[in-house]
Amino acid sequence: SASMEEEESWIASFCNVVGHEYFAEVTEDFIEDDFNLTGLGAVVPMYKEALEMILDVEPEDDSDSPGSASESLSDNPTGTSYRRQRGHARTASDYSMIETSSELLYGLIHQRFITSRQGIQVMYDKYLSNHFGFCPRVNCTSARVLPCGYSDTPGTETVKLFCPSCCDIYVPPNSRFQAVDGAYFGTTFPTLFLMTFPELDISGNGRKDVTASSALNSQGGRKGAANNTLPPINGVPANNIAPGLGKGKKYEMRIYGFRVNERARSGPRMGWLRDKPEDLADLDEWARF
């Protein structure tokens, strides 16, 4: 039937699961390139079966000679999904193990995909569409955040959100994201993303101003807004050097209007962590030579 033929792929199904909104859909061309999968076979159990499941490939019989998943793509005229065929070919416990391995394998492939030229562009579009949310810090005025991980090793920590405005990381506001492994996004992505798009407007414009990507210019700022871009410092536009930090961007503890001294027992601590020079030219490394 037509409904069977139009059944979504494993990748699309995985990305549509509640809690997987941060994930990008990795292209099959990227997965079928053996170079992009280097070393993953030693990390993921039941690697071959997991790769076949991700690519919606019919499982090979045990008597068949081993080959790449791309060589066993099926032209099944009935339109029966790979997952249903796999369910009949293996026991429920085998199926569960393969499904778990498939999620691990896809996550590790995803970590590599979003740092590729094609993948980082997909994440750029998701960033401008506010798929990752906003920084919960008040002084960041709803700056957009990026998903990241504490470690590149699976099972270390769940996904976190990096705010380029205050250069800090936060726990996702919704508990559904706390089951997502941070290694599936890795430690490299946020920094590489900002290096790839140095002109991107990372300052917070408020939720009402960034709810529709159609109202944004090519730098992620509001269309029609004045271009106040300052000269770059160390290759980065001065506007994008931690706009959520510095003077006037730190909360001051007060009692009846009097500021609490940081030496007081109940006073603020480590306030210098949110400082930045008033004159950003002090950060220019080229000016020292």
PyMOL commands that set and color helices and strands:
alter all, ss='L'
color gray80, all
select helices_A, chain A and resi 2-5+10-15+28-32+34-37+40-42+47-54+69-72+82-89+92-113+117-128+138-140+175-179+182-184+189-196+207-210+213-215+238-240+271-274+280-283+286-288
alter helices_A, ss='H'
color red, helices_A
select strands_A, chain A and resi 146-148+160-163+168-170+232-233+236-237+254-255+258-259
alter strands_A, ss='S'
color yellow, strands_A
deselect
rebuild
show_as cartoon
